[in-house]
Amino acid sequence: MRFLILPLLLLVHFLPAQPRLERVEPPHWWVGMQNAQLQLMLYGQDIGHLKPSVEATGITVLRAIRVPNENYLFVDLEIGPEATTGTFNLNLLEGNKVVLTYPYTLEARQPGSAQRRGFDSRDAIYLITPDRYANGDPGNDSVEGLADKANRRDSEKRHGGDIEGIRQHLDYYRDMGFTGLWLNPVLENDQPRSSYHGYSTTDFYEVDARLGTNESYRTLCAEAKEKGLLMVMDMVANHAGSGHWWTEDLPTPDWYNRPPAGMGDYRQTNHRRTTLEDPHAAPSDRQWFQDGWFVPSMPDLNQRNPLMATYLIQNAIWWVEYADLGGIRMDTYSYPDKDFMARWTQAIMAEYPHFSIVGEEWSPFVPIVAHWQAGNDNGYPSALNSLMDFPLQISLVEGLKEQESWNSGLLKIYETLALDYLYPDPDMLMIFPDNHDMSRIFTQLDEDYDLWQNAMAFILTTRGIPQIFYGTEILMSHPGTDAHVEIRRDFPGGWAGDAVNAFTGEGLSEQARQAQALMRRLLTWRKENPVIHTGKLTHYGPLHDGVYVYFRQDADKTVMVVLNKNEEAFRLKLDRFRETMGPVREGYDVIGQRKLPLEETLTLPPRSPLVIEWER
């Protein structure tokens, strides 16, 4: 008998592997989409040679796309108008024999899904780093199978903030006056360390289990919407995390971008974003920018591969539809392939014509940022309707901190806004005093509360869509360091036992309470005043006297905003502004909540803003 064992073992060893299906992405889809075609990525052992087939009304297999890796099969389907909701069998055949069957589901779209409203200048967005905000479910702080465990004493480790913690404080955001939430990425980041920030995606269709589940994220979006808060999802199309399941078994050799031959396996991007518009740029520098990696743990995705491109486009649409999103924020917008990003925006806006996408182009130069906005006449077919206004953020800080002269101080703000003619739609720019990647505004302003007040008054009354980073409302700061882990410090009150609770005010300093009250007053006032959303902006050139004056006007109301850097009270002559003010002789001080005379002069309190309104 023992002589038969060895031949049997050898026979089993050399038998061909049995096909096995492990993943299908997108995991489900919807009927009634604008684009009737759907491409499925199938992954599993030895499936690449199989033939796909379906037997369902209105659903047609257009083609099977085979790639060098036998563990992948891409299937293009057409979902026609006759297709109905429910589950159909996707069969995989070897010859005429069905060897694998996958039940694939088509769902019904929510009523009005295609006509959903994206964010615009009516909104004010609250930016949250989920792991550092509030721990609503301590049971998911560390999850078996995910490498990076919770340790709140280690600033690089996860701290336990989660989706449930954010959900539990929806009333706080609403009552503060916000109308939208932007969460730093919530998708799985199974990296060994520093995974808390979310920008190293290891599964594009799964919420990180330490934050919650897909369903808990969808619940958060639904409950936020009920309270008047739309959800902006942070997405990354430029790179993935090295722990992504693709990495050990790539579909194609060019799935990730690689350095030119002879340069090894890794080359960091040169970050020279200007190469994309520079008429003199060397082609190799341009390629270096777009194909280089951020860091070794973030493989750079090759969007020139049509399968990768379709995967990323469908993934974005899937999340919009699944979670009922009100917007997308695209990380490192200019770093992926430029032509791909145009197609990506076009595909999303074709499905959702009133949707909003904001791109991150971190440049101090208005022409570089403006290049990407939809409606430009530069020949680039972008459908991107919003961008982060980095030039204005930089000018705001410089304008408030610099000494006043003919070319410095508040003039920086004035001159940057004067370049709005380069933007097709400056009202759709997202404006901000700081964010998760830069020093907090209170730190940038050297913890000068008076300058901070001027900054908040400006951000909440000028053109654009305000975005406020969590903790700005309570003067969170980190003097002496610009480390990201300090910028993204835990929000006080988000953890049981915190000595300070920003949600209730317990333990806050008097100045932090004052700041929070100021933000609440301006935000709630802004929400109810369309003149700030869409009113004409008229500003007057600063006269090197530490004062900047501008107006917002519509048919019903005028708002006058004055930023004052002077150490003492300043008597502002009003005759210069009468062409805009008209004959008004009294206004209402929104911050001080009092009536103000507007006769020949206006007395400005030292180093403070004034926001004055009157009916026209």
Rosetta blueprint (number, residue, H / E / L):
1 M L
2 R H
3 F H
4 L H
5 I H
6 L H
7 P H
8 L H
9 L H
10 L H
11 L H
12 V H
13 H H
14 F H
15 L L
16 P L
17 A L
18 Q L
19 P L
20 R E
21 L E
22 E E
23 R E
24 V E
25 E E
26 P L
27 P L
28 H L
29 W E
30 W E
31 V L
32 G L
33 M L
34 Q L
35 N L
36 A L
37 Q E
38 L E
39 Q E
40 L E
41 M E
42 L E
43 Y E
44 G E
45 Q E
46 D L
47 I L
48 G L
49 H L
50 L L
51 K E
52 P E
53 S E
54 V E
55 E L
56 A L
57 T L
58 G L
59 I E
60 T E
61 V E
62 L E
63 R E
64 A E
65 I E
66 R L
67 V L
68 P L
69 N L
70 E L
71 N L
72 Y E
73 L E
74 F E
75 V E
76 D E
77 L E
78 E E
79 I E
80 G L
81 P L
82 E L
83 A L
84 T L
85 T L
86 G E
87 T E
88 F E
89 N E
90 L E
91 N E
92 L E
93 L E
94 E E
95 G L
96 N L
97 K E
98 V E
99 V E
100 L E
101 T E
102 Y E
103 P E
104 Y E
105 T E
106 L E
107 E E
108 A L
109 R L
110 Q L
111 P L
112 G L
113 S H
114 A H
115 Q H
116 R L
117 R L
118 G L
119 F L
120 D L
121 S L
122 R L
123 D L
124 A L
125 I E
126 Y E
127 L E
128 I E
129 T L
130 P H
131 D H
132 R H
133 Y L
134 A L
135 N L
136 G L
137 D L
138 P H
139 G H
140 N H
141 D L
142 S L
143 V L
144 E L
145 G L
146 L L
147 A L
148 D L
149 K L
150 A E
151 N L
152 R L
153 R L
154 D L
155 S L
156 E L
157 K L
158 R E
159 H L
160 G L
161 G L
162 D L
163 I H
164 E H
165 G H
166 I H
167 R H
168 Q L
169 H L
170 L H
171 D H
172 Y H
173 Y H
174 R H
175 D H
176 M H
177 G L
178 F L
179 T L
180 G E
181 L E
182 W E
183 L E
184 N L
185 P L
186 V L
187 L E
188 E E
189 N L
190 D L
191 Q L
192 P L
193 R L
194 S L
195 S L
196 Y L
197 H L
198 G L
199 Y L
200 S L
201 T L
202 T L
203 D E
204 F E
205 Y E
206 E E
207 V E
208 D L
209 A L
210 R L
211 L L
212 G L
213 T L
214 N H
215 E H
216 S H
217 Y H
218 R H
219 T H
220 L H
221 C H
222 A H
223 E H
224 A H
225 K H
226 E H
227 K L
228 G L
229 L L
230 L E
231 M E
232 V E
233 M E
234 D E
235 M E
236 V L
237 A L
238 N L
239 H E
240 A L
241 G L
242 S L
243 G L
244 H L
245 W L
246 W L
247 T L
248 E L
249 D L
250 L L
251 P L
252 T L
253 P L
254 D L
255 W L
256 Y E
257 N L
258 R L
259 P L
260 P L
261 A L
262 G L
263 M L
264 G L
265 D L
266 Y L
267 R L
268 Q E
269 T L
270 N L
271 H L
272 R L
273 R H
274 T H
275 T H
276 L H
277 E L
278 D L
279 P L
280 H L
281 A L
282 A L
283 P H
284 S H
285 D H
286 R H
287 Q H
288 W H
289 F H
290 Q H
291 D H
292 G L
293 W E
294 F L
295 V L
296 P L
297 S L
298 M L
299 P L
300 D E
301 L E
302 N L
303 Q L
304 R L
305 N L
306 P H
307 L H
308 M H
309 A H
310 T H
311 Y H
312 L H
313 I H
314 Q H
315 N H
316 A H
317 I H
318 W H
319 W H
320 V H
321 E H
322 Y H
323 A H
324 D L
325 L L
326 G L
327 G E
328 I E
329 R E
330 M E
331 D L
332 T L
333 Y L
334 S L
335 Y L
336 P L
337 D L
338 K H
339 D H
340 F H
341 M H
342 A H
343 R H
344 W H
345 T H
346 Q H
347 A H
348 I H
349 M H
350 A H
351 E H
352 Y L
353 P L
354 H L
355 F L
356 S L
357 I E
358 V E
359 G E
360 E L
361 E L
362 W L
363 S L
364 P L
365 F L
366 V H
367 P H
368 I H
369 V H
370 A H
371 H L
372 W L
373 Q L
374 A L
375 G L
376 N L
377 D L
378 N L
379 G L
380 Y L
381 P L
382 S L
383 A L
384 L L
385 N L
386 S E
387 L E
388 M E
389 D L
390 F H
391 P H
392 L H
393 Q H
394 I H
395 S H
396 L H
397 V H
398 E H
399 G H
400 L H
401 K H
402 E L
403 Q L
404 E L
405 S E
406 W L
407 N L
408 S E
409 G L
410 L L
411 L H
412 K H
413 I H
414 Y H
415 E H
416 T H
417 L H
418 A H
419 L H
420 D H
421 Y H
422 L H
423 Y L
424 P L
425 D L
426 P H
427 D H
428 M H
429 L L
430 M E
431 I E
432 F L
433 P L
434 D L
435 N L
436 H L
437 D L
438 M L
439 S L
440 R L
441 I H
442 F H
443 T H
444 Q H
445 L L
446 D L
447 E L
448 D L
449 Y H
450 D H
451 L H
452 W H
453 Q H
454 N H
455 A H
456 M H
457 A H
458 F H
459 I H
460 L L
461 T L
462 T L
463 R L
464 G L
465 I E
466 P E
467 Q E
468 I E
469 F E
470 Y L
471 G L
472 T H
473 E H
474 I H
475 L L
476 M L
477 S L
478 H L
479 P L
480 G L
481 T L
482 D L
483 A L
484 H H
485 V H
486 E H
487 I H
488 R L
489 R L
490 D L
491 F L
492 P L
493 G L
494 G L
495 W L
496 A L
497 G L
498 D L
499 A L
500 V L
501 N L
502 A L
503 F L
504 T L
505 G L
506 E L
507 G L
508 L L
509 S L
510 E H
511 Q H
512 A H
513 R H
514 Q H
515 A H
516 Q H
517 A H
518 L H
519 M H
520 R H
521 R H
522 L H
523 L H
524 T H
525 W H
526 R H
527 K H
528 E L
529 N L
530 P H
531 V H
532 I H
533 H H
534 T H
535 G L
536 K E
537 L E
538 T E
539 H E
540 Y E
541 G L
542 P L
543 L L
544 H L
545 D L
546 G L
547 V E
548 Y E
549 V E
550 Y E
551 F E
552 R E
553 Q E
554 D L
555 A L
556 D L
557 K E
558 T E
559 V E
560 M E
561 V E
562 V E
563 L E
564 N E
565 K L
566 N L
567 E L
568 E L
569 A L
570 F E
571 R E
572 L E
573 K E
574 L L
575 D H
576 R H
577 F H
578 R H
579 E H
580 T H
581 M H
582 G L
583 P L
584 V L
585 R L
586 E E
587 G E
588 Y E
589 D E
590 V L
591 I L
592 G L
593 Q L
594 R E
595 K E
596 L E
597 P E
598 L L
599 E L
600 E L
601 T E
602 L E
603 T E
604 L E
605 P L
606 P L
607 R L
608 S L
609 P L
610 L E
611 V E
612 I E
613 E E
614 W E
615 E E
616 R L
